[in-house]
Amino acid sequence: MTCQHLKEAGEPTPQAPYEGGCPECVADGHHDWVHLRLCLDCGYVACCDSSPRRHMSAHYATDGHPVMRSYEPGENWKWCFVDDLLGA
């Protein structure tokens, strides 16, 4: 099963490199982020829900961008926040 958000998700240029870590965490002096995610609407890079500050979920809550994907090397899965669905 998939949703329209996953079908229509683009592949924007990331706003930050993988090597830098979660930009918000690093800017605040935190280095305990776990995995990075990429917003497929605007290219925002942020930490996942396994990280203490959950910046990607916060980005969805404030900006409403529905789909993100893993920004980890070798991973290409996507997640739709609106429909709570995993996609490839």
N, C-alpha and C positions, 0 to 999 in steps of 0.2 A: 504494500500500500504506500502511496505517496500523496503529496498535496501540491496545490498550485504554487505555493511559496518555494518548495524545493525544485519544482520544474522550471520556475522562472529565475532562480538564483543565478547571479552573474559570477564573475571572477575578477574582482577589482584588484588593482595594485595595492599591496599591503602598505600601510602608513608607517610601519616600523619593521626592522629586520628581526628574524628569529633569534639571532645571537644576542640581542640586547635584553631579552627577557620581557616581562610585562612592563610596558612603558610607565604605567601609573604606579605600579609597585616600586620600580626602580627609582622613579622621581621622588617617591616618598621615603626612600631609604630601606625598603623591604626587599628581601631576596628569597622569600619563602613561597613564591609562586610555584605552581606545579606544572601545568601544561598551558600552552598558548592556543588561542582560538582567533579566527579571522572572520570579521563581519563581511558577508558577501553582498552587502548593500554599499558600504562606504570604505571598506578596507581597514577599518579600525582593528588593531591587534590588542588583545587583552587576555588575562588569565581565566582559567576554567573554574567550574564550581567546586572542584577539589582543592582549589586555592583558598586561603583565608578570606580574601577580599572579593572574590567572584566578580571581577570587573566586566567580563563579557555579559553576564546576566544583568548587571547594573546598566550596561550600555543598552541592552534590549529594553529594560524597564523605562529608561529615560528617552531613548530615541525611537523605539518601536521597530527597529530593523529585524525582520523575522527569521533570517537564516544565517547561521555561522557554520564554519567548517573547522576541523582540526588544523592547526598550523604547526603540527609536529612532523618532522621528517618521516616519510614513508606512510603517512596516514592521509586519507582523502575523504573520510566520511563527513556528512553534513547533518545539522540538527535544525529543525524548525521549532522555534519557541512557541509560535502560535498554536500549532497543531500537535505539539509534543511527539514529533515523528523523526526518526532517524532515516537518512537517505544516503545514497552513494553518489 
